Amino acid sequence: MNTIIQSLLSRRSVRKFKTEQVKDEDLHLILQAAILAPNGRNLEPWHFTVLQDPSKLIQLDELVAGAGNAFFYHAPTLILVSIELDNPYEKEDTACAMTNMMQACHALGLGSVWCNRINNNHALDTTLERFGVPKGYRVTGTLAVGYPDGTYPPPRKPKEGTITWVRP
């Protein structure tokens, strides 16, 4: 089977990470995959903030989920995807960038999971400048990245009845 297809079919969300930090060279590849993702009218309206400072991660965790909770599963790296305000393709552009990053993580032997507690929290998603998000941008996706701690999640059984063929 083609290695790309095999990767697409075997990627899973990882929710338990080792404390070991992700290598810079791997992060550069993940971010390259993000910035080369398809995007509406090729506007490239995004910004990617790589958060690795443990104290900032704790502060963000407490801001989003409250003290003692972890919305990003204690991953050592958190990538905040933000899109320029009023971009009509924010959901589509975010989904393409996030998918590319998740696939790149998997190809590099890293785990990742899309964390949804910031995006669409408009009281919060445009006020994250102290965490590296530029003014004038809205956080639309958050990716936790790290080395999986334990076994990689097994394949899941897809829901039945999700495909319809219409043929002559």
TINU-924267 format. One record per residue: residue in one letter; x, y, z of N, C-alpha, C in turn. Coordinates in pm, 1 decimal, always signed. Example, Ala and Ser with C-alpha at 12.3 -4.5 7.8 and 13.67 -1.06 7.14 Angstrom:
// TINU-924267
(pt A, (+1319.0, -569.0, +780.0), (+1230.0, -450.0, +780.0), (+1320.0, -330.0, +780.0))
(pt S, (+1285.0, -225.0, +708.0), (+1367.0, -106.0, +714.0), (+1290.0, +3.0, +787.0))
This chain:
// TINU-924267
(pt M, (+85.5, -118.4, +0.0), (+0.0, +0.0, +0.0), (+89.9, +124.5, +0.0))
(pt N, (+50.2, +225.9, -68.1), (+119.5, +353.5, -72.1), (+140.1, +405.3, +70.4))
(pt T, (+260.5, +455.9, +101.0), (+290.2, +499.6, +237.7), (+205.7, +618.7, +282.2))
(pt I, (+167.6, +705.1, +189.6), (+82.7, +818.8, +225.8), (-56.3, +768.9, +265.1))
(pt I, (-111.9, +679.5, +186.5), (-242.7, +623.0, +218.6), (-235.1, +548.3, +351.9))
(pt Q, (-130.4, +471.3, +370.9), (-113.0, +397.4, +496.9), (-108.7, +493.7, +615.9))
(pt S, (-38.6, +605.2, +601.7), (-31.3, +705.0, +708.7), (-168.0, +766.1, +736.0))
(pt L, (-241.3, +800.2, +629.6), (-374.6, +857.8, +645.8), (-468.8, +762.7, +719.5))
(pt L, (-458.5, +634.5, +688.7), (-548.6, +535.8, +747.7), (-509.0, +495.6, +889.5))
(pt S, (-385.6, +522.6, +929.2), (-339.6, +476.3, +1060.6), (-323.0, +586.7, +1164.8))
(pt R, (-334.7, +713.0, +1127.8), (-318.8, +821.3, +1225.4), (-432.2, +819.4, +1326.6))
(pt R, (-398.1, +842.8, +1451.8), (-496.0, +850.1, +1559.9), (-462.9, +969.3, +1648.0))
(pt S, (-558.8, +1016.7, +1721.3), (-534.7, +1122.6, +1818.9), (-470.0, +1061.9, +1941.8))
(pt V, (-367.2, +1128.7, +1991.7), (-293.9, +1084.3, +2109.9), (-326.4, +1180.4, +2223.5))
(pt R, (-358.0, +1125.3, +2339.9), (-397.8, +1209.0, +2453.8), (-312.0, +1186.2, +2577.4))
(pt K, (-198.9, +1119.9, +2558.9), (-104.5, +1100.6, +2669.9), (+36.3, +1114.5, +2612.3))
(pt F, (+112.4, +1209.5, +2668.9), (+241.6, +1245.3, +2611.9), (+354.3, +1231.5, +2713.1))
(pt K, (+472.8, +1200.4, +2663.6), (+594.6, +1204.4, +2745.0), (+631.0, +1350.7, +2768.4))
(pt T, (+713.0, +1376.6, +2868.3), (+754.6, +1514.1, +2897.3), (+865.5, +1561.7, +2803.3))
(pt E, (+931.5, +1470.1, +2733.0), (+1039.1, +1503.9, +2640.3), (+990.2, +1603.5, +2534.7))
(pt Q, (+1068.5, +1710.5, +2515.6), (+1030.0, +1814.8, +2420.8), (+1051.0, +1769.1, +2275.5))
(pt V, (+968.4, +1818.3, +2187.9), (+976.0, +1788.9, +2045.7), (+1100.2, +1857.2, +1987.2))
(pt K, (+1168.6, +1786.4, +1899.8), (+1290.2, +1840.7, +1837.3), (+1255.7, +1954.9, +1743.0))
(pt D, (+1340.8, +2056.3, +1741.6), (+1319.2, +2172.0, +1654.2), (+1307.4, +2133.2, +1507.6))
(pt E, (+1391.7, +2039.6, +1462.0), (+1386.8, +2002.7, +1320.9), (+1252.6, +1937.5, +1284.7))
(pt D, (+1193.6, +1864.7, +1379.3), (+1061.0, +1808.0, +1356.1), (+954.3, +1917.5, +1354.5))
(pt L, (+965.4, +2012.5, +1445.2), (+869.8, +2123.1, +1447.8), (+875.7, +2205.2, +1319.6))
(pt H, (+994.9, +2225.6, +1267.0), (+1007.4, +2299.7, +1141.0), (+934.2, +2226.5, +1027.9))
(pt L, (+946.1, +2094.8, +1023.0), (+875.8, +2017.3, +919.7), (+724.0, +2023.7, +938.4))
(pt I, (+679.7, +2014.8, +1062.7), (+536.5, +2023.1, +1093.1), (+481.4, +2158.5, +1050.2))
(pt L, (+555.5, +2264.5, +1079.5), (+511.3, +2399.5, +1043.2), (+518.4, +2422.5, +892.7))
(pt Q, (+614.3, +2360.9, +825.7), (+618.6, +2368.8, +678.6), (+493.8, +2305.1, +619.6))
(pt A, (+455.0, +2189.9, +674.7), (+332.9, +2123.6, +628.3), (+212.1, +2214.7, +649.7))
(pt A, (+212.7, +2290.4, +758.7), (+100.5, +2380.8, +787.7), (+94.3, +2496.6, +688.7))
(pt I, (+206.2, +2562.8, +667.9), (+202.5, +2683.4, +583.6), (+187.9, +2651.6, +436.0))
(pt L, (+209.0, +2525.4, +399.5), (+188.7, +2484.5, +260.3), (+52.2, +2420.0, +238.6))
(pt A, (-33.1, +2421.4, +339.8), (-167.4, +2363.5, +327.2), (-252.0, +2448.0, +232.3))
(pt P, (-351.4, +2386.0, +170.0), (-444.4, +2463.5, +87.4), (-513.2, +2570.0, +172.5))
(pt N, (-545.0, +2682.8, +110.6), (-617.1, +2788.9, +181.5), (-693.8, +2873.6, +81.7))
(pt G, (-805.7, +2927.8, +128.7), (-896.6, +3002.2, +42.2), (-830.4, +3119.4, -28.4))
(pt R, (-839.1, +3118.8, -161.9), (-786.0, +3223.8, -248.5), (-636.7, +3248.5, -226.6))
(pt N, (-569.7, +3150.0, -168.0), (-426.0, +3158.1, -139.7), (-389.6, +3284.6, -61.1))
(pt L, (-477.6, +3323.1, +31.4), (-453.3, +3442.4, +112.8), (-353.5, +3418.2, +226.2))
(pt E, (-334.5, +3292.3, +262.7), (-246.2, +3256.1, +373.7), (-272.0, +3345.9, +494.8))
(pt P, (-394.0, +3342.5, +549.4), (-434.2, +3434.7, +654.7), (-393.1, +3391.3, +795.4))
(pt W, (-308.8, +3294.0, +804.0), (-282.9, +3230.4, +932.1), (-154.4, +3276.0, +999.8))
(pt H, (-149.4, +3242.1, +1127.2), (-28.3, +3259.8, +1206.6), (-19.6, +3138.9, +1298.7))
(pt F, (+100.1, +3086.8, +1318.3), (+120.8, +2969.2, +1401.2), (+209.3, +3007.3, +1519.4))
(pt T, (+158.4, +2989.3, +1638.5), (+232.7, +3019.3, +1760.5), (+270.1, +2887.4, +1825.9))
(pt V, (+399.9, +2863.3, +1841.6), (+449.5, +2741.1, +1904.4), (+480.0, +2773.8, +2050.0))
(pt L, (+401.8, +2715.8, +2138.2), (+413.9, +2743.0, +2281.4), (+480.7, +2623.2, +2348.0))
(pt Q, (+600.6, +2646.7, +2404.0), (+675.3, +2540.7, +2470.7), (+720.4, +2580.2, +2611.1))
(pt D, (+697.1, +2703.4, +2649.4), (+735.9, +2751.7, +2781.9), (+642.6, +2689.1, +2886.2))
(pt P, (+696.9, +2604.2, +2976.8), (+611.1, +2535.7, +3074.5), (+525.1, +2630.4, +3158.5))
(pt S, (+579.2, +2744.4, +3197.5), (+499.3, +2836.3, +3279.4), (+385.1, +2898.0, +3198.1))
(pt K, (+410.8, +2929.7, +3070.7), (+304.8, +2982.2, +2983.7), (+198.6, +2876.0, +2955.7))
(pt L, (+242.6, +2750.1, +2938.9), (+147.7, +2641.5, +2916.1), (+54.5, +2625.3, +3036.3))
(pt I, (+109.9, +2633.9, +3156.0), (+27.5, +2623.9, +3277.8), (-68.4, +2741.8, +3286.1))
(pt Q, (-19.4, +2862.3, +3256.9), (-105.4, +2981.0, +3260.2), (-221.5, +2967.8, +3160.7))
(pt L, (-190.3, +2922.4, +3040.7), (-294.4, +2907.0, +2939.2), (-393.6, +2798.2, +2980.5))
(pt D, (-341.8, +2689.3, +3033.9), (-427.3, +2580.3, +3081.1), (-526.1, +2630.3, +3186.3))
(pt E, (-477.0, +2707.2, +3282.1), (-563.6, +2759.5, +3388.0), (-664.1, +2859.6, +3333.3))
(pt L, (-622.7, +2939.6, +3237.1), (-712.3, +3036.6, +3175.5), (-826.2, +2967.4, +3100.1))
(pt V, (-793.6, +2860.7, +3029.4), (-891.3, +2792.1, +2945.4), (-975.3, +2691.3, +3024.2))
(pt A, (-909.4, +2610.6, +3107.5), (-978.9, +2497.3, +3169.3), (-992.9, +2507.3, +3320.6))
(pt G, (-927.2, +2605.4, +3382.4), (-932.8, +2617.9, +3527.7), (-816.7, +2545.9, +3593.5))
(pt A, (-787.1, +2584.9, +3715.3), (-674.5, +2527.4, +3789.6), (-690.8, +2376.3, +3804.7))
(pt G, (-581.6, +2305.0, +3779.3), (-581.1, +2160.2, +3795.8), (-634.6, +2081.7, +3677.2))
(pt N, (-685.2, +2148.9, +3576.3), (-735.9, +2081.0, +3457.6), (-637.0, +2097.2, +3342.9))
(pt A, (-646.1, +2008.7, +3244.7), (-554.2, +2015.1, +3131.0), (-632.2, +1998.7, +3001.8))
(pt F, (-653.7, +2107.9, +2932.3), (-726.5, +2098.5, +2806.2), (-639.0, +2045.4, +2693.6))
(pt F, (-506.4, +2044.4, +2711.9), (-418.7, +1996.7, +2605.0), (-337.0, +1874.8, +2648.2))
(pt Y, (-385.1, +1803.4, +2750.3), (-330.7, +1673.6, +2789.5), (-183.3, +1678.0, +2829.3))
(pt H, (-137.6, +1789.9, +2880.3), (+0.7, +1805.9, +2928.2), (+106.1, +1779.1, +2820.1))
(pt A, (+72.2, +1806.6, +2696.0), (+171.0, +1791.4, +2587.8), (+281.1, +1895.1, +2607.6))
(pt P, (+404.3, +1864.3, +2569.9), (+513.2, +1960.5, +2587.0), (+510.5, +2075.8, +2486.5))
(pt T, (+438.7, +2058.0, +2376.3), (+428.6, +2161.6, +2273.5), (+282.1, +2181.6, +2237.6))
(pt L, (+244.9, +2307.4, +2226.4), (+110.1, +2343.2, +2185.0), (+123.9, +2440.5, +2068.7))
(pt I, (+59.2, +2410.0, +1957.6), (+62.3, +2499.5, +1841.8), (-75.4, +2564.6, +1829.7))
(pt L, (-77.5, +2696.0, +1843.5), (-201.0, +2772.6, +1830.7), (-210.7, +2821.8, +1687.1))
(pt V, (-316.6, +2784.0, +1619.8), (-342.2, +2830.7, +1484.1), (-437.9, +2947.9, +1496.8))
(pt S, (-397.6, +3061.2, +1443.7), (-486.8, +3177.5, +1446.6), (-499.7, +3231.9, +1305.0))
(pt I, (-616.9, +3288.2, +1280.4), (-651.5, +3339.2, +1147.8), (-687.3, +3486.3, +1161.3))
(pt E, (-649.3, +3566.4, +1061.0), (-684.4, +3708.7, +1061.4), (-834.7, +3724.8, +1083.1))
(pt L, (-872.0, +3821.5, +1164.6), (-1013.4, +3847.0, +1189.7), (-1086.1, +3875.8, +1059.6))
(pt D, (-1209.5, +3832.1, +1052.5), (-1298.8, +3854.2, +938.8), (-1257.1, +3780.6, +812.0))
(pt N, (-1174.8, +3678.6, +824.6), (-1141.9, +3598.4, +707.7), (-1257.9, +3502.7, +681.0))
(pt P, (-1313.7, +3503.2, +560.1), (-1431.7, +3420.4, +533.3), (-1402.9, +3270.1, +528.1))
(pt Y, (-1276.5, +3232.5, +522.8), (-1241.1, +3091.5, +510.6), (-1172.1, +3037.2, +635.8))
(pt E, (-1195.8, +3100.5, +750.5), (-1119.4, +3063.2, +870.0), (-1134.1, +2915.1, +906.5))
(pt K, (-1253.3, +2860.9, +897.9), (-1272.8, +2719.5, +933.7), (-1203.6, +2627.0, +834.6))
(pt E, (-1220.4, +2654.9, +708.5), (-1161.1, +2570.4, +605.9), (-1008.6, +2576.9, +610.4))
(pt D, (-955.1, +2698.5, +620.1), (-809.5, +2715.4, +623.7), (-749.5, +2649.2, +746.8))
(pt T, (-816.7, +2664.6, +860.2), (-769.9, +2602.0, +983.4), (-770.4, +2450.4, +969.8))
(pt A, (-879.2, +2395.1, +916.6), (-889.8, +2249.6, +903.0), (-778.7, +2193.9, +813.1))
(pt C, (-749.0, +2262.8, +704.2), (-642.7, +2215.8, +615.1), (-506.7, +2219.8, +684.4))
(pt A, (-476.2, +2328.1, +752.1), (-347.8, +2340.4, +821.7), (-336.3, +2238.3, +934.6))
(pt M, (-443.0, +2222.4, +1011.4), (-440.7, +2127.2, +1123.0), (-423.8, +1984.2, +1072.7))
(pt T, (-494.0, +1949.2, +966.6), (-483.0, +1814.1, +912.0), (-340.3, +1787.9, +863.4))
(pt N, (-283.3, +1883.9, +792.4), (-145.1, +1866.8, +747.3), (-50.1, +1849.5, +865.7))
(pt M, (-68.7, +1928.6, +970.8), (+19.5, +1916.3, +1087.4), (+2.1, +1781.4, +1156.9))
(pt M, (-122.6, +1736.1, +1172.0), (-145.2, +1606.6, +1237.6), (-82.8, +1493.3, +1157.1))
(pt Q, (-94.1, +1499.5, +1024.8), (-32.2, +1396.4, +941.2), (+120.8, +1404.2, +948.4))
(pt A, (+175.6, +1524.5, +951.9), (+321.2, +1539.6, +963.7), (+369.1, +1483.5, +1097.8))
(pt C, (+296.2, +1511.8, +1203.5), (+332.4, +1456.6, +1335.2), (+337.4, +1304.2, +1328.8))
(pt H, (+233.9, +1246.4, +1273.4), (+226.8, +1099.9, +1264.1), (+343.7, +1044.5, +1183.2))
(pt A, (+374.6, +1107.8, +1072.1), (+485.0, +1061.7, +987.2), (+619.5, +1069.9, +1059.5))
(pt L, (+630.5, +1161.9, +1155.3), (+755.9, +1180.5, +1229.4), (+760.8, +1099.7, +1359.7))
(pt G, (+658.4, +1019.1, +1383.9), (+656.0, +937.8, +1505.4), (+608.2, +1013.2, +1628.2))
(pt L, (+544.2, +1127.0, +1605.7), (+491.4, +1207.3, +1715.7), (+340.9, +1185.4, +1727.8))
(pt G, (+288.8, +1214.7, +1843.8), (+145.1, +1211.1, +1863.5), (+90.6, +1352.2, +1861.7))
(pt S, (-38.3, +1364.6, +1829.5), (-102.9, +1496.0, +1830.2), (-251.9, +1478.3, +1853.5))
(pt V, (-313.8, +1586.0, +1897.7), (-458.6, +1588.1, +1912.9), (-505.9, +1732.0, +1898.0))
(pt W, (-614.5, +1749.7, +1825.3), (-677.0, +1881.1, +1806.0), (-757.4, +1909.9, +1931.4))
(pt C, (-725.7, +2017.3, +1999.3), (-793.0, +2056.5, +2124.2), (-884.4, +2175.7, +2094.8))
(pt N, (-1011.9, +2163.9, +2127.1), (-1112.4, +2262.0, +2085.2), (-1160.1, +2358.0, +2193.2))
(pt R, (-1088.8, +2374.4, +2300.2), (-1142.2, +2455.8, +2409.4), (-1120.4, +2605.5, +2391.5))
(pt I, (-1031.2, +2646.1, +2300.7), (-1008.7, +2789.6, +2279.2), (-1093.5, +2840.5, +2163.8))
(pt N, (-1083.8, +2772.9, +2047.7), (-1155.3, +2823.9, +1931.3), (-1305.4, +2831.5, +1958.6))
(pt N, (-1363.7, +2938.1, +1910.9), (-1504.8, +2973.3, +1931.3), (-1536.3, +3020.1, +2073.1))
(pt N, (-1434.0, +3039.5, +2154.8), (-1452.0, +3104.1, +2284.2), (-1410.3, +3249.5, +2262.2))
(pt H, (-1502.2, +3328.7, +2206.5), (-1467.5, +3463.6, +2161.8), (-1432.2, +3558.2, +2276.1))
(pt A, (-1466.5, +3522.9, +2397.5), (-1420.8, +3602.7, +2511.2), (-1270.6, +3582.9, +2532.1))
(pt L, (-1217.0, +3476.7, +2475.2), (-1078.0, +3440.7, +2497.9), (-993.1, +3443.0, +2371.4))
(pt D, (-1048.7, +3398.0, +2258.5), (-964.4, +3368.3, +2142.6), (-901.2, +3488.6, +2073.6))
(pt T, (-944.9, +3607.9, +2104.0), (-881.0, +3726.4, +2045.7), (-802.3, +3805.3, +2150.6))
(pt T, (-781.9, +3746.0, +2267.8), (-712.2, +3816.1, +2376.1), (-589.6, +3737.9, +2423.0))
(pt L, (-524.2, +3671.0, +2333.7), (-413.7, +3583.3, +2372.5), (-276.8, +3636.1, +2330.4))
(pt E, (-263.8, +3766.3, +2321.0), (-136.4, +3825.4, +2279.5), (-22.3, +3788.6, +2373.4))
(pt R, (-49.4, +3775.3, +2502.8), (+58.3, +3742.1, +2597.6), (+111.5, +3600.6, +2577.4))
(pt F, (+40.0, +3521.7, +2495.3), (+85.1, +3386.4, +2462.5), (+141.4, +3378.3, +2320.7))
(pt G, (+161.5, +3492.4, +2256.3), (+224.2, +3495.6, +2123.9), (+129.1, +3505.5, +2006.5))
(pt V, (-0.5, +3516.3, +2032.4), (-97.3, +3529.9, +1923.2), (-101.2, +3677.3, +1882.6))
(pt P, (-80.9, +3708.6, +1756.0), (-78.6, +3849.1, +1713.2), (-215.3, +3916.7, +1729.8))
(pt K, (-211.4, +4045.7, +1757.3), (-334.0, +4124.9, +1763.7), (-399.9, +4121.8, +1625.7))
(pt G, (-532.0, +4113.7, +1625.2), (-604.5, +4108.6, +1499.1), (-626.0, +3967.7, +1446.5))
(pt Y, (-594.3, +3867.8, +1527.6), (-610.3, +3727.6, +1489.6), (-699.6, +3656.3, +1591.1))
(pt R, (-770.8, +3553.6, +1544.1), (-855.8, +3470.2, +1628.7), (-799.3, +3328.3, +1628.5))
(pt V, (-785.9, +3268.2, +1747.6), (-741.6, +3129.7, +1755.2), (-853.9, +3040.6, +1704.4))
(pt T, (-821.7, +2961.2, +1604.2), (-922.2, +2875.7, +1540.6), (-889.2, +2727.2, +1552.4))
(pt G, (-772.6, +2696.5, +1603.7), (-733.7, +2557.6, +1624.3), (-614.6, +2549.9, +1717.2))
(pt T, (-610.5, +2445.1, +1797.2), (-500.4, +2425.4, +1891.1), (-455.4, +2280.7, +1880.3))
(pt L, (-327.6, +2260.3, +1854.5), (-275.2, +2125.2, +1836.6), (-174.6, +2093.7, +1947.2))
(pt A, (-205.1, +1989.9, +2025.5), (-111.2, +1938.6, +2125.5), (-19.6, +1839.7, +2054.1))
(pt V, (+111.8, +1854.0, +2077.7), (+210.4, +1771.2, +2007.3), (+313.6, +1718.8, +2106.6))
(pt G, (+350.1, +1592.6, +2090.1), (+455.3, +1534.4, +2172.8), (+476.4, +1388.9, +2136.6))
(pt Y, (+567.0, +1326.0, +2210.9), (+592.6, +1183.8, +2191.4), (+486.8, +1105.8, +2268.6))
(pt P, (+421.8, +1009.9, +2204.2), (+319.1, +932.7, +2274.5), (+377.8, +861.0, +2396.0))
(pt D, (+303.6, +862.7, +2505.1), (+342.1, +791.4, +2626.4), (+254.6, +666.2, +2633.9))
(pt G, (+314.6, +552.6, +2605.3), (+239.1, +427.9, +2600.7), (+217.4, +384.3, +2457.7))
(pt T, (+126.1, +291.6, +2440.0), (+101.8, +238.6, +2306.3), (+19.2, +336.6, +2223.5))
(pt Y, (+44.5, +333.8, +2094.7), (-29.7, +418.3, +2002.2), (-173.8, +368.9, +1997.8))
(pt P, (-271.9, +458.7, +1995.5), (-412.0, +414.9, +1995.2), (-442.6, +320.1, +1879.2))
(pt P, (-523.8, +218.6, +1906.0), (-558.1, +122.1, +1800.4), (-655.7, +182.0, +1700.2))
(pt P, (-667.4, +117.2, +1584.1), (-765.0, +164.6, +1485.3), (-906.6, +160.0, +1543.8))
(pt R, (-988.9, +249.5, +1498.4), (-1128.5, +248.2, +1542.5), (-1214.2, +192.5, +1430.3))
(pt K, (-1330.5, +144.7, +1465.9), (-1424.0, +94.4, +1365.4), (-1509.8, +211.3, +1320.4))
(pt P, (-1502.8, +247.8, +1191.0), (-1583.0, +360.4, +1142.6), (-1732.9, +332.5, +1155.1))
(pt K, (-1807.1, +437.6, +1172.5), (-1952.5, +430.8, +1180.8), (-2008.4, +378.6, +1048.4))
(pt E, (-2104.5, +290.2, +1056.6), (-2170.9, +235.4, +937.5), (-2262.9, +339.0, +874.4))
(pt G, (-2283.8, +327.7, +743.6), (-2382.1, +408.4, +675.1), (-2340.8, +551.7, +646.2))
(pt T, (-2211.5, +579.2, +640.4), (-2165.6, +716.6, +616.7), (-2127.2, +742.3, +471.1))
(pt I, (-2142.1, +643.1, +387.5), (-2105.0, +658.4, +245.8), (-2224.5, +619.9, +158.8))
(pt T, (-2255.2, +703.5, +61.6), (-2357.6, +673.4, -37.4), (-2295.1, +684.5, -175.2))
(pt W, (-2316.6, +582.8, -258.9), (-2269.4, +586.0, -397.0), (-2388.5, +615.5, -487.0))
(pt V, (-2372.3, +710.3, -575.5), (-2473.9, +741.5, -674.4), (-2409.7, +721.2, -810.1))
(pt R, (-2455.3, +620.5, -880.2), (-2395.6, +585.1, -1008.8), (-2503.2, +570.0, -1115.5))
(pt P, (-2464.4, +582.0, -1239.6), (-2563.5, +559.6, -1346.5), (-2606.6, +414.3, -1352.6))
